[in-house]
Amino acid sequence: MTKNGKEQNVVPTSREQNLACAKLEISHPMACLLFKRLQWANNMGTGEDDYDELAEHFINEQGLTDYCENGFTVAPTSDKKVWRNSSQ
């Protein structure tokens, strides 16, 4: 398939696949952004229930008490790596 004069590698994905991929992100805002982009790339919209599911996942991962005290954060005990530019 060609879009804007460039060949595209188009593999359609479902809502469930897009949510699963977004849940692998390191933070809630990045997960929401990725989910929105994946949905729109597949000509699907987003809804409040989608973002509620992402929020619930990150609250459970972080812990309810910590979330209530600090809001969404990247847990210091998280095994996820934060990509940093090596020149900094």
N, C-alpha and C positions, 0 to 999 in steps of 0.2 A: 504494500500500500504506500502511496506517495502523498505526503502532506507538505505544503509550502515548498514544493520542489525537492524534498528530501525523503529518502526511503525511511519508513517507520517499521520498527519491530513491534507489531501490535499483537499482544496476547491478552484477550479479554479475561477479566477477573471478576469474581462475585463480591458482594458486600462482605461476606464472611471472610474471604481471603484478604480483602483490603483491611478489615479490622484486625485480623491476625497479624498482618505485616505492621500496622501502625502500633500495635501493642509491644512490638520489639524496640521501639524508639526509646531513647534515654529519658525523655521528659514528656509531660502531658502536652505542652504547646506544640512541640515538634511532632508528636503523634497526631494531633488534630490537623496540622498542616499537611502531613503526608497522607492521611486518610482523605482529606478534601481533594488533594491533587489526584490520588488514585481513582476516586469516585468520578471526578470530572473527566479524567482521561478515558473512562469507560462510559461516558455519556449518562452518568447516574448522578443524582443529587445527594445531598446530605440532609439529615434531619436531627432534631433535638435528641431523639432516642439513640442515635449513633454516638453522639458526643457524650451522652450520659453513660453509655457502656464503656467508652474510653476512660471517662473520669472515674467510674467505679473500679476499673482495673488498676489505675494508678493509685487510687486511695488504698485499695487492698494491698498493693505492692509496698506502699510506703508505711502503712499502718494508720489506723483511724485516729489514734491519739496524736501522733506526730502531725498528721494532716490538719487536725483541728487547731493545733498550736501554731503551726508554721505555714500552712497552705501547701501547695505543690512544691516539692523540692526534689533534687536528686539525692537519694539516700547515700550517706558516706560509706555505708557498708555494701553498696550496690556492686555487683560484679561486672557491671557494664562499664566500658571504657569511654572516656570523653576524648574525642579527637582534638588534638591541639597542634597548631602549626609549630614545627620544630625550630623555626627561625625566631620564635618569640623568647 
